[in-house]
Amino acid sequence: MPELRKDPITGRWVIISTERAKRPHDFMRETVTLKGGFCPFCYGNEDKTPPEILAYRENGNNAPNSPGWNLRVVPNKFPALQIEGDMGRKGEGLYDKMNGIGAHEVIIETPKHDATIPTMTDHEVESIFWAYRDRLIDLKRDKRFRYILIFKNHGAAAGASLEHTHSQLIALPIVPKRVREEVTGSKNYYQMKERCIYCDIVKQELEDGVRVITENEAFLAVSPYAPSFPFETWILPKYHESSFEESLRLEYKHLARITKDVMRRIDIALEQPAYNMIIHTSPIAEVNNDYYHWHIEIMPKLTKVAGFEWGTGFYINPTPPEEAAHFLREVGD
Amino acid sequence: MPELRKDPITGRWVIISTERAKRPHDFMRETVTLKGGFCPFCYGNEDKTPPEILAYRENGNNAPNSPGWNLRVVPNKFPALQIEGDMGRKGEGLYDKMNGIGAHEVIIETPKHDATIPTMTDHEVESIFWAYRDRLIDLKRDKRFRYILIFKNHGAAAGASLEHTHSQLIALPIVPKRVREEVTGSKNYYQMKERCIYCDIVKQELEDGVRVITENEAFLAVSPYAPSFPFETWILPKYHESSFEESLRLEYKHLARITKDVMRRIDIALEQPAYNMIIHTSPIAEVNNDYYHWHIEIMPKLTKVAGFEWGTGFYINPTPPEEAAHFLREVGD
């Protein structure tokens, strides 16, 4: 019997299909492979991107926009939003619009063209999170912005147009709908219970155990109870923290370790799939609060059946999260 | 300058990108092509599907589950939900679930394996809508159901696993989130204005003209003001009607004509793309109301950049709807 399960935060119901239950090898996966060719993110091509906003370099390699960097943040050459201008909010009859003001940046995570999170060192992965934090803190000073989305598309099937490993950041003058839903859902729960719903989820998942993939001192990786996608994975801080950039200094080390571990397991179980990774954090106006709990969501791109889901907001997931967690738990040890 | 536009019903903001503006030939389209092979939906293979629930036959071809039908509705052989059983609502700690009770049916729209909406006759397309209506009316009698989703996935890229033209129906014991958002949004508007927001949209679009694709006596086809996807198209009844199945008898004829016309234009402009078509109608409990207005949404599958959009609910659309409407208007005449 298939099950309907409700995401406790947003109230979204998903069908967990059992008749069609799929194990890792049942998916028509596209393993991410490198095609090569010219790469604007490699050493020596620094002038092929807009000038860098931030770079991490070893001592002695201090000339900007030249090789020697370990991580580099640049404006997106084809930005979805434009950094300069005013908001220009206005109506058109019953419609509302505003200028597409915002920042769109690329985090070039390493000079190594073919690196992936599991093949990087702990230190390299940790620097990615530090770069996210540095950019968040800087961009939050711009009063036009309400939310900063950080995400990583890995592989063409997940929307990556360049194969050299990178993440993206979009600073927005609005709070995206999905973020607003999560914040509202967790606020409602807090009003009812005076507890953070994510803290309660962490507690219940640690007790139940069946959806736990791995954990360390600071973080827990689980297959969520009502995942929209097969092998969807969440990484949550074990203790309450409302925003990514306010995380304790030591934690990025633990976050790097668990992210590497999770991505290694996903790569083994699903044979290097394309995936999206998204940082979910509090909106800028409510950075410190008791109800929202920042976390990472990872969605391997395994199914094509998205059209109907897009249109309806209704998801059919062929892999129960307990099975996904079981595979990912077993595969890595 | 890119624009941020707000969907007036759900409040979702989308980026309408201008730097990256894309015309039909800029998309890496996959034209839907037929691969052939065994087809369970063709004449003579009626025993390869579960027994039919409904069939339209000419006089004299009355034996069920044998050739001679013009349209046939059968249970999905691999249903996402199960028709028999009780709801079994229960909690698991802080989580909620219920049995996956529901109906999952397939509407085989014609015996012609290679037909598409533009190549069918007006009468054939009209029968599809009559079949939707017949099934809606029948399934609504089952008190366990709250919503009936009707959708069509055309082409593998849009999630179709069989190429013989067909639609699907899923009867659900819950109202999907996206439907609930639309209904709530239009209810809020009605409370403020005492007018249906879709009626206001029809009026404004007819006045503005720039997003109109085509129209007839009963229906209007437009590129919506804040589309999530390039070339997204809505077909709306011109006069207020809250539910698809309560539509006036004569209207399915007009609906068939405009749907054929719209799909013909999309096929020419975008070279037979894969697409999803979804009927948006009122939930069963509020079939007749003054605030919601049934309509059809069509989403050609042109972009791959879906991963980030899924995770965030935030959409970047590279084709302004005024340009999409212009192409579709010009191409067909």
Chai-1 contact restraints between the chains, C-beta under 6 A:
chainA,res_idxA,chainB,res_idxB,connection_type,confidence,min_distance_angstrom,max_distance_angstrom,comment,restraint_id
A,M1,B,Q82,contact,1.0,0.0,6.0,A-B,restraint_1
A,M1,B,N99,contact,1.0,0.0,6.0,A-B,restraint_2
A,P2,B,L81,contact,1.0,0.0,6.0,A-B,restraint_3
A,P2,B,G100,contact,1.0,0.0,6.0,A-B,restraint_4
A,E3,B,K97,contact,1.0,0.0,6.0,A-B,restraint_5
A,E3,B,G100,contact,1.0,0.0,6.0,A-B,restraint_6
A,L4,B,M98,contact,1.0,0.0,6.0,A-B,restraint_7
A,L4,B,G100,contact,1.0,0.0,6.0,A-B,restraint_8
A,R5,B,K97,contact,1.0,0.0,6.0,A-B,restraint_9
A,K6,B,D96,contact,1.0,0.0,6.0,A-B,restraint_10
A,P8,B,L94,contact,1.0,0.0,6.0,A-B,restraint_11
A,P8,B,Y95,contact,1.0,0.0,6.0,A-B,restraint_12
A,R12,B,K177,contact,1.0,0.0,6.0,A-B,restraint_13
A,W13,B,I174,contact,1.0,0.0,6.0,A-B,restraint_14
A,I15,B,A80,contact,1.0,0.0,6.0,A-B,restraint_15
A,I15,B,G100,contact,1.0,0.0,6.0,A-B,restraint_16
A,S17,B,A80,contact,1.0,0.0,6.0,A-B,restraint_17
A,R20,B,F78,contact,1.0,0.0,6.0,A-B,restraint_18
A,F78,B,R20,contact,1.0,0.0,6.0,A-B,restraint_19
A,A80,B,I15,contact,1.0,0.0,6.0,A-B,restraint_20
A,A80,B,S17,contact,1.0,0.0,6.0,A-B,restraint_21
A,A80,B,I316,contact,1.0,0.0,6.0,A-B,restraint_22
A,L81,B,P2,contact,1.0,0.0,6.0,A-B,restraint_23
A,Q82,B,M1,contact,1.0,0.0,6.0,A-B,restraint_24
A,G93,B,Q204,contact,1.0,0.0,6.0,A-B,restraint_25
A,L94,B,P8,contact,1.0,0.0,6.0,A-B,restraint_26
A,L94,B,D200,contact,1.0,0.0,6.0,A-B,restraint_27
A,L94,B,Q204,contact,1.0,0.0,6.0,A-B,restraint_28
A,Y95,B,P8,contact,1.0,0.0,6.0,A-B,restraint_29
A,Y95,B,Y225,contact,1.0,0.0,6.0,A-B,restraint_30
A,D96,B,K6,contact,1.0,0.0,6.0,A-B,restraint_31
A,K97,B,E3,contact,1.0,0.0,6.0,A-B,restraint_32
A,K97,B,R5,contact,1.0,0.0,6.0,A-B,restraint_33
A,M98,B,L4,contact,1.0,0.0,6.0,A-B,restraint_34
A,N99,B,M1,contact,1.0,0.0,6.0,A-B,restraint_35
A,G100,B,P2,contact,1.0,0.0,6.0,A-B,restraint_36
A,G100,B,E3,contact,1.0,0.0,6.0,A-B,restraint_37
A,G100,B,L4,contact,1.0,0.0,6.0,A-B,restraint_38
A,G100,B,I15,contact,1.0,0.0,6.0,A-B,restraint_39
A,L149,B,T312,contact,1.0,0.0,6.0,A-B,restraint_40
A,F151,B,F308,contact,1.0,0.0,6.0,A-B,restraint_41
A,N153,B,G307,contact,1.0,0.0,6.0,A-B,restraint_42
A,A158,B,G307,contact,1.0,0.0,6.0,A-B,restraint_43
A,G159,B,K304,contact,1.0,0.0,6.0,A-B,restraint_44
A,G159,B,V305,contact,1.0,0.0,6.0,A-B,restraint_45
A,G159,B,G307,contact,1.0,0.0,6.0,A-B,restraint_46
A,I174,B,W13,contact,1.0,0.0,6.0,A-B,restraint_47
A,P176,B,T312,contact,1.0,0.0,6.0,A-B,restraint_48
A,P176,B,G313,contact,1.0,0.0,6.0,A-B,restraint_49
A,P176,B,F314,contact,1.0,0.0,6.0,A-B,restraint_50
A,K177,B,R12,contact,1.0,0.0,6.0,A-B,restraint_51
A,K177,B,G313,contact,1.0,0.0,6.0,A-B,restraint_52
A,R178,B,T312,contact,1.0,0.0,6.0,A-B,restraint_53
A,R178,B,G313,contact,1.0,0.0,6.0,A-B,restraint_54
A,D200,B,L94,contact,1.0,0.0,6.0,A-B,restraint_55
A,Q204,B,G93,contact,1.0,0.0,6.0,A-B,restraint_56
A,Q204,B,L94,contact,1.0,0.0,6.0,A-B,restraint_57
A,Y225,B,Y95,contact,1.0,0.0,6.0,A-B,restraint_58
A,N276,B,G307,contact,1.0,0.0,6.0,A-B,restraint_59
A,N276,B,F308,contact,1.0,0.0,6.0,A-B,restraint_60
A,N276,B,G311,contact,1.0,0.0,6.0,A-B,restraint_61
A,I278,B,G311,contact,1.0,0.0,6.0,A-B,restraint_62
A,E297,B,G311,contact,1.0,0.0,6.0,A-B,restraint_63
A,K304,B,G159,contact,1.0,0.0,6.0,A-B,restraint_64
A,V305,B,G159,contact,1.0,0.0,6.0,A-B,restraint_65
A,A306,B,A306,contact,1.0,0.0,6.0,A-B,restraint_66
A,G307,B,N153,contact,1.0,0.0,6.0,A-B,restraint_67
A,G307,B,A158,contact,1.0,0.0,6.0,A-B,restraint_68
A,G307,B,G159,contact,1.0,0.0,6.0,A-B,restraint_69
A,G307,B,N276,contact,1.0,0.0,6.0,A-B,restraint_70
A,F308,B,F151,contact,1.0,0.0,6.0,A-B,restraint_71
A,F308,B,N276,contact,1.0,0.0,6.0,A-B,restraint_72
A,G311,B,N276,contact,1.0,0.0,6.0,A-B,restraint_73
A,G311,B,I278,contact,1.0,0.0,6.0,A-B,restraint_74
A,T312,B,L149,contact,1.0,0.0,6.0,A-B,restraint_75
A,T312,B,P176,contact,1.0,0.0,6.0,A-B,restraint_76
A,T312,B,R178,contact,1.0,0.0,6.0,A-B,restraint_77
A,G313,B,P176,contact,1.0,0.0,6.0,A-B,restraint_78
A,G313,B,K177,contact,1.0,0.0,6.0,A-B,restraint_79
A,G313,B,R178,contact,1.0,0.0,6.0,A-B,restraint_80
A,F314,B,P176,contact,1.0,0.0,6.0,A-B,restraint_81
A,I316,B,A80,contact,1.0,0.0,6.0,A-B,restraint_82
